[in-house]
Amino acid sequence: MNNKLNLQDIINYCKEYGFIFQSSEIYDGVQAIYDYGHYGSLLKQNVKMEWLKEMIQKHNNIVNIDSSIIMHPNIWKASGHVDNFDDLMIDNKDSKKRYRVDVFFEQLLEDGKINQALFDKCNQLINDNDLEGIYKLIVDNNIKCPISKTCNWTNVRHFNLMFNFKDIDNNTIYLRPETAQGIYVNFLNIQRSTNQKIPFGIAQVGKAFRNEIIARQFTFRMREFEQMEMQYFIKPGEDDRVKYYEYWKDERMNWYINVLGIPKEKLRFKPHEKLAHYAKAAVDIEYEFPFGFKEIEGIHCRGDYDLTNHEQYSKKNLHILDPETNEKYIPNIIETSCGCDRIILMLLCEFITREKNENKERYVFRINDNLAPLKYAILPLMKKTELTAIAEKIYDDLKLKYMCSYDDSGSIGKRYTKNDIHGTLKCITVDYQTLEDNTVTIRDRDTMIQQRIKLTDII
């Protein structure tokens, strides 16, 4: 019998088995910031590498960039983040608890504290930016703080999500809330230095920071996280916009199914009901987490908003010349943007199972071969010189090509169990029969089937 784990099980699993820890835990932690342990960081590197392979190796017209986290503050003015990148928040004066309004009402609806009509009314007021109306809605319906059980609220107000600090000249500097702007401001540098022609893309993996009011659901919503974004530059015009928007929708969905191994029925497209002012079209790819369908990636048709604004604010010409038509224009952009940390959480939720066979229980991380943190574990049956010498030789031969581990401590059964938990594909055991016939045991993680092969056949 196989059982999937709930979110709290996943959190416990990650801490106990070296995947993800609360940051600064010995100092009581920092909310919504996490550190990746040995197995989690290896898994994360594999996910990022598969994404880069998909984008850059598969497409000869997509190139890579690694832009800086700290950029000129006018970039964030041009992008709209200084004026518009915020959430609505409200505080309860008694509990001192701060709430993000839309998330607060979403939780109230899930808990059965409000009905759908009230939830929809709140969303409409949020869309209309009616802060007084939201406050009145909360007070008139006697919506109470879950902690203090009182209705003693502050006014609703905007809260900018960008972290900022002052430099030595007292200028306000921002930590980037997304990686896309680093691509836009380097657009011409990349296009010229790589001799790219429209259409082409620029891909980037990097850290981003958002001062979330409410951070919850483990690594789903974090204040420091890693994005994997690709901006695809195309000619202006409806035909190309529709063509490439649909192309990237299909490409990205297929990546989750065919490369990451996520079941098709656990994924869905969710079109945006309300588009950002710059967007021509937008859709999310959602995965069914233990806490419901949630976004893991967005595909957006951004038009020419970003490059046009950067041209205006920087006073630099960002038009390109079409060599075939001699036409000058600012390209339109199709964006694919996913959160690496959310993908890691998705993989943990999907592939960690609790199995019972013959009254024995084991945990196993059935991750795809290409994503497994460790490919092989080399295990001498006992810590005896004649066995460890052979095992160490196998490890030395394999470690140059594969991410492997060597373990000679504890019973062989416990070592098998530990490797199942970490998702190791195969265990190679050196035992006393190895001394007789030069064979070793290969154990498969998923089936637990063991077979003997010759030492010369391992590589």
Residue, then its C-alpha position, 0 to 999 in steps of 0.5 A: m500500500n502506497n500513501k502520499l504525505n500531507l504537508q506537515d509530513i513533508i516538512n518533517y521529512c525534509k528536516e529529518y532527512g537533510f533536504i530543507f531546514q528552517s534558516s537560522e534555526i538555532y536562533d529560532g529561525v527567520q520566517a519564510i526563509y529556508d536552507y537546503g541541506h545536502y540532498g535538497s541542494l543536490l536535487k535543486q541543482n538537478v532541477k536547475m540543470e534540467w531547466l537550462k538543458e530544456m531552454i538552452q540545449k534544446h533551442n539554438n536561439i536561447v542564450n543564458i545570462d546571470s545578471s546582478i541582484i542589485m541594480h540601478p534603482n531607476i530600473w525598478k521605477a521604470s518597471g513599475h515595481v516602486d509604485n505598483f508592486d504591493d499587496l493590501m494589508i491590515d493589522n489587528k490592534d489586539s493581536k498585533k497580527r498582520y494579514r494580507v487581505d486577499v489571503f486572509f479572505e481566502q483562508l476565511l472562505e476555506d474555513g467556512k467563516i464567510n460565504q462565496a458572495l462575501f469573498d467575491k465582494c472583497n475581490q472586487l473591492i481589491n480590484d477597484n483599489d477601494l481600501e475604505g470599502i474593504y475596511k467597511l466590509i470587514v467591520d460591517n460583517n464583524i470579521k474577527c482576527p483568528i488570534s485575538k477574536t476581536c474586530n479591532w482593525t487598522n485601516v487597510r493600506h498598501f505594502n510594497l514588497m521590495f526589500n530596500f536599504k540605503d547605500i553610502d550616498n543615502n540612495t535607496i537600493y532594492l533587492r530584485p523582486e524578479t530576475a526578468q528586469g536584468i534580462y531586459v536591461n541587457f537585451l541589446n548587449i546579449q543580442r549583439s554579443t551572441n548575434q541573435k536574430i528575432p525571435f530569440g530568448i534569454a534565460q536566467v536562473g537566479k535569486a529574488f526577494r519579496n517581503e511577503i506579508i503572509a508567507r505560508q505553506f512551507t517553501f511555496r511562498m518565501r521571502e528569498f527564493e530562486q526563479m527560472e525565467m526566460q524572456y522570448f523576444i518576437k516581432p510585434g504583431e498579433d500572428d507571432r504573439v499568438k503563435y509563440y504564446e501557444y508554443w511556450k504554453d505547450e512546451r512548458m506543460n510538456w516539460y513537467i510531464n515528460v522531464l519531471g515525470i508529473p502525472k498529467e492529471k495533477l497539472r492544469f492551465k489556469p488563465h488569468e481572469k484579470l490581466a496586468h495593465y501591460a499584458k496581452a495574455a497570461v496563464d498559470i500552470e498549476y499543480e495539485f499540492p496537498f493544499g490544492f491547485k496552486e501556481i508553479e509557473g506563469i506564461h505571459c505575453r508582455g507586449d513591448y511594455d518593459l523595453t519601451n519603459h526602459e528606453q524612456y527612463s534610460k534615454k537609450n535607444l532599445h529599438i533593433l533593426d530587422p536585417e531583412t526588412n530594414e524595419k526598426y522596432i521594439p520587440n514584444i516579449i513572451e515570458t515563462s517564469c517558474g519558481c525553483d523552490r515551488i518545483i522542489l516542493m512539488l517533486l517532494c509532494e509527488f514522489i515521496t511515498r510511505e509504503k507498507n509491504e508484509n507489515k513493514e513500512r518504508y519511505v521512498f523518494r521515487i524521483n525521476d532518474n535525471l533528478a535523483p540527488l544521488k545516483y549510486a551508493i557504494l556499500p561494503l557489507m562490513k567494515k573489513t579491509e578486504l571489502t572496503a578496498i574493493a568498495e572504495k575502488i568502485y566509488d573512485d571509478l563512479k564518482l567522476k561520472y555520477m553523484c555517488s556516496y560511500d557508506d560503511s556504517g550500520s547494518i546493510g538494511k538500514r543503509y538501504t532504507k536511508n538511500d530509499i529515503h534520499g532517492t538514491l537510484k541504485c545501491i551497490t553492495v560488496d560482500y564476501q561473495t565478491l571475493e570469490d567470484n568478482t560480482v556485486t549486488i545491485r539493488d533497485r530503489d523502486t522495486m527492491i530487486q537485487q541482482r548480481i553483476k560482475l565488477t567489470d560490468i559496473i561502469 
